[in-house]
Amino acid sequence: MARIPAAPNTPLRLRTNIFLWVSLATVLPLTVLVLVVTAYSERQYSQDLDRQVGQSLNTLVAEMDRRLRFEREVIGALVNSAPMQGFQSVLEQARDGRKHPQFNLRAAQLGIFLEEFTALIPDIGTIRVLDTRGNTLIMIRERQVMPTHYPGMDPYPYAEEELDDPAFLQRLRALPRGEVSYLLLPESRSDYIFGAIPPMYDAAVPIEREGEGVVGYLLANSTGLQIDRMLELAPRLNEGRLSLAELNPDYPYRDGLILFDEASGLLFTSAKHPEMRVANTFCEGLARQVNVQPFGAANLQTRPSRVFFAEYHPYPNQLVSWVVISEIPHDAIGAPFKRIRQGILLMAGLALLVSLLLAQLSARRIAKPITRLTHNLKAYALGEPLEQNEPHNTQEIRELQDSFTYMAETLEKARTDRDQAQRMLLQSAKLASIGEMAAGIGHELNNPLNNILSLAKLIRRELPDDDPRAREDLRALTDEAERATRIVNGILNFARQVPPHYVPIDVRPWLEETLILVNQSARDQQVSVRLEVEEGLVMEGDVNQLRQVLINLLLNAIQASQAGDEVVIMARHDPDGEVNVCVCDQGCGIKPEVQDRMFDPFFTTKPVGKGSGLGLSISLGIVEQHGGNLDIRPNERGGVTATVRLPAARRQAAP
């Protein structure tokens, strides 16, 4: 007789209920109230932090603006210096295609002056003096005068190769006079390696001679050392990390470019990487938000951080802006309030513990009737006699539901066991019918096949030697009869449950030999077959039985394919050491209702006369005799993948 399960610990459940009600009435409201106040304080603190970080970024922007304005004033004053004015006559004659008699002397004097100038102001990097055709007459790089050894069309040498960029020359000629403007140099004039992006535009000033107009141009770029120093020394509130990006609608390859990034160690003075952009480093929506408002804050979607940004326009004549960004992790913002909440939750836990002790005392008074009701419901599920119990309130209803649930689970388990046993009996009967039918067919076919072979031998003796065509036809007849005999013997062996004859199998040659047997079917269907085999793959098994399995799977794949499709055979070791042989096609796939019945004997989806429905059943039996398994399921190519998993070494088959 089945034993009645022990009744659940009903006092414990009652204690839990009472504990919950006490908590809802006392501890929970107080805890929620304190947490709400804490959340409000955290919100106010976050707003104050927004203002402080915004002020810090505005201060940093003002410092950068002062520095760049100072550089513009210095470059503007450089055009009006005495050495530069002495070189104006040289530029004037160069404009007319003539070389000044004192070209070398005045160029040397100006070069020495510019060397001393860059030594005094290290923020100024390369300085170029160009003629009106944009060619470099003097160039100072790394505080040294670069030699002029490039010949050109004019009668004087250049410090760089002759310019061949009409667009850049047009931008030079459009520069306003008497002002420091900014432009991008051609890539051939870049001070960085080929393909690198410079951090800043170059400053350009037209050189004018009184009464003669523009005779040349002065170009200077900033090294960015002071900007790097400003960014490194700027105060970091709440562990914030600074970044600097460029927004440039005129040049898409610079739009969103990261110029300085503290997290990755990218300095402002370094050449820029095209892949480092605002969208990749932060999020795509940040650049759009900066276009809407020049100052603000936003939460990142890619990671738990908050970014603060301030926009700054460094170039007076360009629609280019820099965005100073400070990223602060959420943990750094909410760390003080996290500790406060932890303290609140600790106090709430102590209060809940006291409530639990009070609930224990109350639960003991009403536990007995509920325990009796639970016992009676479970006794009813098992057919045991019931005890007399008294009706009670809501708790009994909940226990009644639990007991009925237990009863339903018990009945469901019994039904499942019964269905499983029926399926096992049905499958056994199907396999037994296959064995009986296969044995009968094999015996009936063996006799006529033997007669055909015997008559073929007699005919061969009677044929004249000078009739090779008849002998060839007779040999083909004999071969087909012998092949049919081997097939019948294979069916008989399966019916008799003949164990496999294990031999070592070199998988690649074995698969290649098997493919020869189905090549004609593949050609008739206009289907290509591709073989992918792991090198050195070896296993143990019955060559002929496993070949029959593979032929069945290949023929099914070929027949399910359309003209021009490809069937792929893959063989490899899996991590468990077994050998997997997969046959993948691009056919019409397999329906769910067919997948449940495809191993049933005599079940087939082919037209009448095209299949017997025994191929997969026989293949499954052979694979299981080898201690493996056969799995067939749809693949991502729209067809079916049949996978034969076999042990690499001989293993005892499952009963």
C-alpha positions as CSV (number, residue, x, y, z in Angstrom):
1,M,0.0,0.0,0.0
2,A,1.2,3.4,-0.9
3,R,2.5,5.5,2.0
4,I,0.7,8.8,2.6
5,P,3.2,11.6,2.2
6,A,4.0,13.6,5.3
7,A,1.9,16.8,5.7
8,P,3.8,20.0,5.0
9,N,5.0,22.1,7.9
10,T,1.8,24.2,8.1
11,P,2.8,26.2,11.2
12,L,5.8,27.4,9.2
13,R,3.4,28.6,6.4
14,L,1.2,30.3,8.8
15,R,4.2,32.0,10.4
16,T,5.2,33.2,7.0
17,N,1.8,34.7,6.3
18,I,1.6,36.5,9.7
19,F,5.1,37.7,9.2
20,L,4.2,39.1,5.8
21,W,1.1,40.9,7.1
22,V,3.1,42.4,10.0
23,S,5.8,43.5,7.7
24,L,3.3,45.1,5.3
25,A,1.7,47.0,8.2
26,T,4.8,48.3,10.0
27,V,8.3,47.7,8.7
28,L,7.6,47.9,5.0
29,P,5.9,51.4,5.0
30,L,8.7,52.9,7.1
31,T,11.4,51.3,4.9
32,V,9.7,52.6,1.7
33,L,9.4,56.0,3.2
34,V,13.1,56.2,4.0
35,L,14.1,54.8,0.6
36,V,11.9,57.4,-1.1
37,V,13.5,60.2,0.9
38,T,16.9,58.8,0.0
39,A,16.1,58.6,-3.7
40,Y,14.9,62.3,-3.6
41,S,18.1,63.3,-1.9
42,E,20.1,61.4,-4.5
43,R,18.2,63.1,-7.3
44,Q,19.0,66.6,-5.8
45,Y,22.6,65.6,-5.4
46,S,22.7,64.4,-9.0
47,Q,21.3,67.8,-10.2
48,D,23.9,69.7,-8.1
49,L,26.6,67.5,-9.6
50,D,25.4,68.3,-13.1
51,R,25.8,72.0,-12.3
52,Q,29.3,71.5,-10.8
53,V,30.6,69.4,-13.7
54,G,29.0,71.8,-16.2
55,Q,30.8,74.7,-14.5
56,S,34.1,72.8,-14.5
57,L,33.7,72.0,-18.3
58,N,32.9,75.7,-19.0
59,T,36.0,76.8,-17.2
60,L,38.1,74.3,-19.2
61,V,36.6,75.6,-22.4
62,A,37.4,79.2,-21.4
63,E,41.0,78.3,-20.8
64,M,41.3,76.6,-24.2
65,D,39.7,79.6,-25.8
66,R,42.2,82.0,-24.2
67,R,45.1,79.8,-25.3
68,L,44.0,79.5,-28.9
69,R,43.3,83.3,-29.0
70,F,46.8,83.9,-27.7
71,E,48.2,81.7,-30.5
72,R,46.2,83.6,-33.1
73,E,47.5,86.9,-31.8
74,V,51.1,85.6,-31.9
75,I,50.8,84.3,-35.5
76,G,49.2,87.6,-36.6
77,A,52.0,89.5,-35.0
78,L,54.5,87.2,-36.7
79,V,53.4,88.4,-40.2
80,N,54.2,92.0,-39.2
81,S,57.6,91.2,-37.8
82,A,60.7,92.9,-39.3
83,P,62.3,89.8,-40.8
84,M,58.9,88.9,-42.5
85,Q,58.6,92.4,-43.9
86,G,62.1,92.2,-45.3
87,F,61.1,88.9,-47.0
88,Q,58.1,90.5,-48.7
89,S,60.1,91.8,-51.6
90,V,61.4,88.2,-52.2
91,L,57.8,87.0,-52.2
92,E,56.8,89.8,-54.6
93,Q,59.4,88.8,-57.2
94,A,58.5,85.1,-56.7
95,R,54.9,86.0,-57.5
96,D,56.1,87.4,-60.9
97,G,58.2,84.2,-61.5
98,R,61.6,85.9,-60.8
99,K,64.3,85.2,-58.2
100,H,65.3,88.0,-55.9
101,P,69.0,88.8,-55.9
102,Q,69.2,88.4,-52.1
103,F,66.8,85.4,-52.0
104,N,69.2,83.1,-50.1
105,L,70.4,85.8,-47.7
106,R,66.9,87.0,-46.7
107,A,65.6,83.4,-46.6
108,A,68.4,82.5,-44.2
109,Q,67.7,85.5,-42.0
110,L,64.0,84.7,-41.8
111,G,64.7,81.0,-41.1
112,I,66.9,81.9,-38.2
113,F,64.2,84.2,-36.8
114,L,61.5,81.6,-37.1
115,E,63.8,79.0,-35.4
116,E,64.2,81.3,-32.4
117,F,60.5,82.0,-32.5
118,T,59.5,78.3,-32.3
119,A,62.1,77.7,-29.5
120,L,60.4,80.5,-27.4
121,I,56.8,79.3,-28.1
122,P,56.8,75.5,-28.2
123,D,53.1,75.4,-28.9
124,I,53.8,76.5,-32.5
125,G,54.9,73.5,-34.5
126,T,55.6,73.6,-38.2
127,I,55.8,77.1,-39.9
128,R,55.6,77.4,-43.7
129,V,56.1,80.5,-45.9
130,L,54.3,80.0,-49.2
131,D,54.4,81.9,-52.4
132,T,51.2,82.8,-54.2
133,R,51.1,79.5,-56.0
134,G,51.1,77.6,-52.7
135,N,54.7,76.3,-52.9
136,T,56.8,76.2,-49.7
137,L,59.8,78.6,-49.8
138,I,60.7,78.3,-46.1
139,M,59.7,75.6,-43.7
140,I,60.5,75.3,-40.0
141,R,59.9,71.9,-38.5
142,E,60.9,70.7,-35.0
143,R,62.7,74.1,-34.5
144,Q,64.9,73.6,-37.5
145,V,65.0,75.1,-41.0
146,M,64.3,72.4,-43.6
147,P,66.6,72.4,-46.6
148,T,65.3,73.7,-49.9
149,H,66.3,71.1,-52.5
150,Y,63.1,70.5,-54.5
151,P,63.3,72.1,-58.0
152,G,60.2,73.6,-59.6
153,M,59.0,75.6,-62.6
154,D,60.2,78.8,-60.9
155,P,63.9,79.8,-60.7
156,Y,64.2,79.1,-57.0
157,P,64.1,75.9,-54.9
158,Y,61.3,74.7,-52.6
159,A,61.3,73.2,-49.2
160,E,58.6,70.7,-50.3
161,E,57.6,69.2,-53.6
162,E,55.7,71.5,-55.9
163,L,52.0,71.8,-55.1
164,D,49.5,70.2,-57.4
165,D,46.2,70.9,-55.6
166,P,44.0,73.5,-57.2
167,A,41.3,73.1,-54.5
168,F,43.8,74.0,-51.7
169,L,45.2,76.9,-53.7
170,Q,41.6,78.2,-54.2
171,R,41.1,78.1,-50.4
172,L,44.3,80.0,-49.9
173,R,43.3,82.8,-52.2
174,A,39.9,83.0,-50.5
175,L,41.4,83.8,-47.1
176,P,40.4,87.2,-45.7
177,R,43.2,89.7,-45.4
178,G,44.6,90.8,-42.1
179,E,43.0,87.9,-40.2
180,V,44.2,84.5,-38.9
181,S,42.1,81.8,-40.5
182,Y,42.2,78.0,-40.3
183,L,42.3,75.4,-43.0
184,L,43.3,71.8,-43.6
185,L,46.6,71.2,-45.5
186,P,46.6,68.6,-48.3
187,E,47.7,65.1,-47.3
188,S,51.0,65.6,-49.1
189,R,51.8,68.5,-46.7
190,S,50.8,66.6,-43.5
191,D,53.2,66.6,-40.6
192,Y,52.0,63.1,-39.6
193,I,52.4,59.7,-41.3
194,F,50.5,58.9,-44.4
195,G,46.8,58.2,-43.7
196,A,46.9,59.7,-40.1
197,I,44.5,62.4,-39.2
198,P,46.0,65.6,-37.7
199,P,44.4,66.9,-34.5
200,M,44.0,70.5,-35.5
201,Y,43.6,72.8,-38.5
202,D,46.5,74.9,-39.6
203,A,46.5,78.7,-39.0
204,A,46.9,80.7,-42.2
205,V,47.5,84.5,-42.7
206,P,47.9,86.2,-46.1
207,I,51.2,88.2,-46.4
208,E,50.5,91.7,-47.9
209,R,52.9,94.3,-49.2
210,E,51.8,97.8,-49.3
211,G,50.6,98.7,-52.7
212,E,51.3,95.2,-54.1
213,G,48.5,93.2,-52.5
214,V,49.0,89.6,-51.3
215,V,52.5,88.3,-52.1
216,G,52.5,85.1,-50.1
217,Y,51.0,83.2,-47.1
218,L,52.2,82.2,-43.6
219,L,51.0,78.9,-42.3
220,A,51.5,77.6,-38.8
221,N,50.1,74.7,-36.9
222,S,49.7,74.1,-33.1
223,T,51.4,71.1,-31.4
224,G,48.6,71.0,-28.9
225,L,51.0,70.7,-25.9
226,Q,49.1,73.3,-23.9
227,I,45.8,71.7,-24.6
228,D,47.1,68.4,-23.5
229,R,48.3,70.0,-20.3
230,M,45.0,71.7,-19.7
231,L,43.1,68.5,-20.2
232,E,45.4,66.5,-17.9
233,L,45.3,69.1,-15.1
234,A,41.6,69.8,-15.3
235,P,39.8,68.8,-12.0
236,R,37.9,65.4,-12.1
237,L,34.7,65.4,-10.1
238,N,33.5,62.0,-8.9
239,E,36.2,60.0,-10.8
240,G,35.2,61.6,-14.1
241,R,37.2,60.8,-17.3
242,L,37.7,63.5,-19.9
243,S,37.5,63.2,-23.6
244,L,37.6,65.7,-26.5
245,A,35.8,65.2,-29.8
246,E,35.5,67.1,-33.1
247,L,32.1,67.7,-34.8
248,N,32.8,68.6,-38.4
249,P,29.8,68.7,-40.9
250,D,32.1,69.8,-43.8
251,Y,34.5,66.8,-43.6
252,P,32.6,63.5,-42.7
253,Y,35.9,61.7,-42.1
254,R,36.6,64.1,-39.2
255,D,33.0,64.3,-37.9
256,G,32.8,62.7,-34.5
257,L,36.6,62.1,-34.3
258,I,38.0,61.6,-30.8
259,L,40.9,64.0,-30.3
260,F,41.7,63.2,-26.6
261,D,40.6,60.2,-24.5
262,E,41.7,59.7,-21.0
263,A,40.3,56.1,-20.8
264,S,42.4,54.8,-23.8
265,G,45.4,57.1,-23.2
266,L,45.0,59.0,-26.5
267,L,46.7,62.4,-26.2
268,F,45.7,65.5,-28.2
269,T,49.1,65.8,-29.8
270,S,48.9,62.3,-31.3
271,A,47.7,61.4,-34.7
272,K,44.1,60.3,-34.7
273,H,42.6,56.9,-35.5
274,P,39.6,56.9,-37.9
275,E,37.9,54.2,-35.9
276,M,37.9,56.2,-32.6
277,R,34.6,58.2,-32.9
278,V,31.9,59.4,-30.6
279,A,29.5,56.8,-31.8
280,N,31.9,53.9,-31.0
281,T,33.4,55.3,-27.8
282,F,30.1,56.6,-26.3
283,C,26.9,56.3,-28.3
284,E,25.4,57.5,-31.6
285,G,22.8,59.8,-29.9
286,L,25.4,61.9,-28.1
287,A,26.5,63.8,-31.3
288,R,22.9,64.5,-32.2
289,Q,22.2,65.8,-28.7
290,V,25.2,68.1,-28.8
291,N,23.8,69.6,-32.1
292,V,20.6,70.4,-30.3
293,Q,22.1,71.9,-27.1
294,P,25.7,73.0,-26.6
295,F,25.8,72.1,-22.9
296,G,24.1,69.3,-21.1
297,A,24.3,65.7,-19.7
298,A,23.0,62.3,-20.8
299,N,23.0,58.7,-19.6
300,L,24.9,56.3,-21.9
301,Q,23.0,53.3,-23.2
302,T,26.1,51.2,-23.8
303,R,27.3,51.2,-20.2
304,P,26.3,52.4,-16.8
305,S,27.7,55.9,-17.0
306,R,26.6,59.5,-17.2
307,V,28.3,62.0,-19.6
308,F,28.5,65.7,-19.3
309,F,29.5,67.8,-22.4
310,A,30.2,71.4,-23.4
311,E,30.7,72.6,-27.0
312,Y,33.3,75.0,-28.1
313,H,34.1,76.6,-31.5
314,P,37.9,76.8,-31.8
315,Y,38.2,78.2,-35.4
316,P,36.5,81.5,-36.2
317,N,36.1,80.8,-39.9
318,Q,35.0,77.1,-39.8
319,L,31.8,75.4,-38.9
320,V,33.8,73.1,-36.6
321,S,33.2,72.5,-32.9
322,W,35.0,70.7,-30.1
323,V,33.0,68.8,-27.5
324,V,34.6,68.4,-24.1
325,I,33.1,65.3,-22.5
326,S,33.3,64.1,-18.9
327,E,32.2,60.5,-18.2
328,I,31.3,59.6,-14.6
329,P,30.2,56.0,-13.7
330,H,26.9,55.7,-12.0
331,D,28.6,53.9,-9.1
332,A,30.7,57.0,-8.4
333,I,27.6,59.2,-8.3
334,G,25.5,57.0,-6.1
335,A,28.2,55.5,-3.8
336,P,27.2,57.6,-0.7
337,F,23.5,56.8,-1.1
338,K,24.3,53.2,-1.7
339,R,25.8,53.0,1.8
340,I,22.8,54.7,3.3
341,R,20.4,52.3,1.6
342,Q,22.5,49.4,2.9
343,G,22.1,50.7,6.4
344,I,18.4,51.1,6.0
345,L,18.0,47.6,4.7
346,L,20.0,46.2,7.6
347,M,17.7,47.9,10.1
348,A,14.7,46.7,8.2
349,G,16.1,43.1,8.4
350,L,16.4,43.4,12.1
351,A,12.8,44.6,12.3
352,L,11.6,41.7,10.1
353,L,13.4,39.2,12.4
354,V,11.4,40.5,15.3
355,S,8.2,40.2,13.3
356,L,9.1,36.6,12.5
357,L,9.4,35.7,16.1
358,L,6.0,37.3,16.8
359,A,4.5,35.4,13.9
360,Q,5.8,32.1,15.3
361,L,3.8,32.5,18.4
362,S,0.6,33.3,16.5
363,A,1.0,30.4,14.1
364,R,0.9,27.7,16.7
365,R,-2.7,28.6,17.7
366,I,-4.3,27.9,14.3
367,A,-2.0,25.2,12.7
368,K,-3.8,22.0,13.8
369,P,-7.0,22.1,11.7
370,I,-5.0,23.0,8.6
371,T,-2.6,20.0,9.1
372,R,-5.6,17.6,9.4
373,L,-7.2,18.9,6.2
374,T,-3.9,18.5,4.3
375,H,-3.6,14.9,5.5
376,N,-7.1,14.1,4.4
377,L,-6.7,15.5,0.8
378,K,-3.5,13.4,0.2
379,A,-5.1,10.3,1.7
380,Y,-8.0,10.7,-0.8
381,A,-5.5,10.9,-3.7
382,L,-4.0,7.6,-2.6
383,G,-7.3,5.9,-1.7
384,E,-6.8,5.9,2.0
385,P,-9.6,6.5,4.6
386,L,-10.2,10.1,5.6
387,E,-10.2,11.6,9.0
388,Q,-12.9,13.9,10.2
389,N,-12.0,17.5,10.0
390,E,-13.6,20.8,10.6
391,P,-14.1,23.6,8.1
392,H,-11.9,26.6,8.4
393,N,-11.1,29.9,6.7
394,T,-8.8,31.0,3.7
395,Q,-5.8,29.1,4.7
396,E,-7.7,25.8,4.3
397,I,-8.7,26.8,0.7
398,R,-5.0,27.3,-0.2
399,E,-4.0,24.0,1.3
400,L,-6.9,22.3,-0.5
401,Q,-5.5,23.7,-3.8
402,D,-2.1,22.4,-3.0
403,S,-3.5,18.9,-2.2
404,F,-5.5,18.8,-5.5
405,T,-2.3,19.8,-7.3
406,Y,-0.5,16.9,-5.7
407,M,-3.3,14.5,-6.8
408,A,-3.1,15.8,-10.4
409,E,0.6,15.3,-10.5
410,T,0.3,11.8,-9.2
411,L,-2.3,10.9,-11.9
412,E,-0.3,12.6,-14.6
413,K,2.8,10.6,-13.8
414,A,0.9,7.4,-13.9
415,R,-0.6,8.3,-17.3
416,T,2.9,9.3,-18.6
417,D,4.3,5.9,-17.5
418,R,1.5,4.1,-19.2
419,D,1.9,5.9,-22.5
420,Q,5.6,5.3,-22.5
421,A,5.1,1.6,-22.0
422,Q,2.6,1.5,-24.8
423,R,5.0,3.3,-27.2
424,M,7.8,0.8,-26.3
425,L,5.5,-2.1,-27.0
426,L,4.4,-0.7,-30.3
427,Q,7.9,0.0,-31.4
428,S,8.9,-3.6,-30.5
429,A,6.0,-5.0,-32.5
430,K,7.0,-2.8,-35.5
431,L,10.6,-4.0,-35.3
432,A,9.5,-7.6,-35.0
433,S,7.3,-7.3,-38.1
434,I,10.3,-5.9,-40.0
435,G,12.4,-8.9,-39.0
436,E,9.7,-11.4,-40.1
437,M,9.0,-9.7,-43.4
438,A,12.8,-9.3,-44.2
439,A,13.5,-12.9,-43.5
440,G,10.6,-14.0,-45.7
441,I,11.5,-11.7,-48.6
442,G,15.2,-12.7,-48.4
443,H,14.4,-16.4,-48.6
444,E,12.0,-15.9,-51.5
445,L,14.5,-13.8,-53.5
446,N,17.6,-15.9,-52.9
447,N,16.4,-18.9,-54.9
448,P,15.6,-17.0,-58.2
449,L,18.9,-15.0,-57.8
450,N,20.8,-18.2,-57.4
451,N,19.1,-19.6,-60.5
452,I,20.0,-16.4,-62.5
453,L,23.7,-16.8,-61.5
454,S,23.7,-20.5,-62.4
455,L,22.1,-19.9,-65.8
456,A,24.5,-17.0,-66.4
457,K,27.5,-19.3,-65.9
458,L,26.0,-21.9,-68.3
459,I,25.4,-19.2,-70.9
460,R,28.9,-17.9,-70.6
461,R,30.2,-21.4,-71.4
462,E,28.1,-21.6,-74.6
463,L,29.0,-18.2,-75.9
464,P,31.6,-18.0,-78.7
465,D,34.8,-16.2,-78.0
466,D,34.3,-13.9,-80.9
467,D,31.2,-12.2,-79.4
468,P,32.6,-9.7,-76.9
469,R,29.5,-7.6,-76.7
470,A,27.4,-10.6,-75.5
471,R,30.0,-11.5,-73.0
472,E,30.1,-7.9,-71.7
473,D,26.2,-7.9,-71.3
474,L,26.4,-11.2,-69.5
475,R,29.1,-10.0,-67.1
476,A,26.9,-6.9,-66.3
477,L,23.9,-9.3,-65.7
478,T,26.1,-11.4,-63.3
479,D,27.3,-8.3,-61.5
480,E,23.8,-7.0,-60.9
481,A,22.6,-10.4,-59.7
482,E,25.5,-10.6,-57.3
483,R,24.8,-7.1,-56.0
484,A,21.2,-8.1,-55.4
485,T,22.4,-11.2,-53.6
486,R,24.5,-9.0,-51.3
487,I,21.6,-6.7,-50.6
488,V,19.3,-9.7,-49.8
489,N,22.0,-11.1,-47.5
490,G,22.2,-7.7,-45.7
491,I,18.5,-7.7,-45.1
492,L,18.7,-11.3,-43.8
493,N,21.5,-10.3,-41.5
494,F,19.5,-7.4,-40.2
495,A,16.5,-9.6,-39.6
496,R,18.6,-12.2,-37.8
497,Q,20.3,-9.4,-35.8
498,V,23.8,-10.5,-37.0
499,P,26.4,-8.6,-34.9
500,P,28.7,-6.3,-36.9
501,H,32.0,-7.6,-38.1
502,Y,34.4,-5.0,-36.7
503,V,37.4,-4.0,-38.7
504,P,39.5,-0.7,-38.7
505,I,38.0,1.8,-41.2
506,D,40.0,4.6,-42.8
507,V,37.1,7.0,-43.1
508,R,38.2,9.0,-46.2
509,P,38.7,6.1,-48.6
510,W,35.6,4.4,-47.3
511,L,33.5,7.5,-48.0
512,E,35.0,8.0,-51.4
513,E,34.2,4.4,-52.3
514,T,30.7,4.8,-51.1
515,L,30.2,8.0,-53.2
516,I,31.1,6.0,-56.3
517,L,27.9,3.9,-55.7
518,V,25.6,7.0,-55.7
519,N,27.4,9.1,-58.3
520,Q,25.0,8.0,-61.0
521,S,21.9,8.9,-59.0
522,A,23.4,12.3,-58.2
523,R,24.2,13.0,-61.9
524,D,20.6,11.9,-62.9
525,Q,19.3,14.4,-60.3
526,Q,21.9,17.1,-61.4
527,V,23.0,17.3,-57.8
528,S,26.7,17.8,-56.8
529,V,28.2,16.0,-53.8
530,R,31.0,17.5,-51.8
531,L,33.2,15.7,-49.2
532,E,34.8,17.3,-46.1
533,V,36.7,14.8,-44.0
534,E,39.1,15.4,-41.1
535,E,42.6,14.2,-41.8
536,G,43.6,10.9,-40.2
537,L,40.0,10.0,-39.2
538,V,39.9,6.2,-38.3
539,M,37.1,4.2,-36.6
540,E,36.1,0.6,-36.0
541,G,32.9,-0.9,-37.5
542,D,31.3,-3.2,-40.1
543,V,32.3,-1.7,-43.5
544,N,29.3,-3.1,-45.4
545,Q,26.6,-2.4,-42.8
546,L,27.7,1.2,-42.3
547,R,28.0,1.7,-46.1
548,Q,24.4,0.6,-46.4
549,V,23.4,3.3,-43.8
550,L,25.4,6.0,-45.7
551,I,23.9,5.0,-49.1
552,N,20.4,5.2,-47.6
553,L,21.0,8.7,-46.2
554,L,22.7,9.8,-49.4
555,L,19.9,8.6,-51.7
556,N,17.3,10.3,-49.5
557,A,19.3,13.6,-49.6
558,I,19.8,13.4,-53.4
559,Q,16.1,12.6,-54.0
560,A,15.0,15.5,-51.8
561,S,17.3,18.0,-53.6
562,Q,16.6,20.1,-56.7
563,A,18.7,20.4,-59.8
564,G,21.8,22.5,-59.0
565,D,21.7,21.8,-55.2
566,E,24.7,20.5,-53.3
567,V,24.9,17.6,-50.8
568,V,27.7,17.9,-48.3
569,I,29.2,15.0,-46.4
570,M,31.2,16.0,-43.3
571,A,33.2,13.6,-41.1
572,R,35.1,14.7,-38.0
573,H,35.8,13.9,-34.3
574,D,33.6,15.5,-31.7
575,P,34.9,16.7,-28.3
576,D,33.7,13.3,-26.7
577,G,36.0,11.3,-29.0
578,E,33.1,9.9,-31.2
579,V,33.1,10.1,-35.0
580,N,30.3,12.2,-36.6
581,V,29.3,11.6,-40.2
582,C,26.8,14.2,-41.4
583,V,24.9,14.3,-44.7
584,C,23.5,17.8,-45.3
585,D,21.2,18.7,-48.2
586,Q,19.3,21.8,-49.4
587,G,16.0,20.1,-50.1
588,C,12.5,20.8,-49.0
589,G,13.2,20.1,-45.3
590,I,11.1,17.9,-43.0
591,K,7.7,18.6,-41.5
592,P,7.1,18.2,-37.7
593,E,4.5,15.5,-38.1
594,V,6.8,13.5,-40.4
595,Q,9.8,13.9,-38.0
596,D,7.9,11.9,-35.3
597,R,7.3,9.0,-37.6
598,M,10.3,8.8,-39.9
599,F,11.8,5.8,-38.2
600,D,8.6,3.8,-38.3
601,P,8.7,0.7,-40.5
602,F,6.9,1.1,-43.9
603,F,6.3,4.9,-43.3
604,T,7.4,6.9,-46.4
605,T,6.6,10.2,-48.0
606,K,7.7,9.1,-51.4
607,P,5.1,8.2,-54.2
608,V,3.9,4.6,-54.5
609,G,6.7,2.4,-56.0
610,K,9.5,4.9,-55.1
611,G,10.2,3.7,-51.6
612,S,9.4,1.0,-49.1
613,G,9.7,3.0,-45.9
614,L,12.4,0.5,-44.5
615,G,15.6,2.4,-45.2
616,L,15.7,4.6,-42.1
617,S,14.4,1.8,-39.9
618,I,17.2,-0.6,-41.1
619,S,19.8,2.2,-40.8
620,L,18.7,3.0,-37.3
621,G,19.1,-0.7,-36.3
622,I,22.6,-0.9,-37.8
623,V,23.8,2.3,-36.1
624,E,22.4,1.2,-32.7
625,Q,24.1,-2.3,-33.2
626,H,27.4,-0.3,-33.4
627,G,26.6,1.5,-30.2
628,G,25.8,4.8,-31.9
629,N,22.8,6.9,-32.7
630,L,21.1,8.5,-35.8
631,D,19.7,12.0,-35.6
632,I,17.8,13.7,-38.4
633,R,16.6,17.3,-38.1
634,P,16.2,20.5,-40.3
635,N,19.2,22.7,-41.0
636,E,19.7,26.4,-41.7
637,R,20.1,25.8,-45.4
638,G,16.4,24.8,-45.6
639,G,17.1,21.1,-46.0
640,V,17.8,18.2,-43.6
641,T,21.0,17.2,-41.8
642,A,21.3,13.5,-40.9
643,T,24.0,12.9,-38.3
644,V,25.5,9.4,-37.5
645,R,27.4,9.4,-34.3
646,L,29.6,6.3,-33.8
647,P,32.2,5.4,-31.2
648,A,35.7,5.5,-32.7
649,A,36.5,2.2,-31.0
650,R,34.3,-0.9,-30.6
651,R,31.7,-0.5,-27.8
652,Q,29.0,-2.8,-26.4
653,A,25.7,-1.9,-28.1
654,A,22.7,-0.9,-26.0
655,P,20.2,-3.7,-25.6
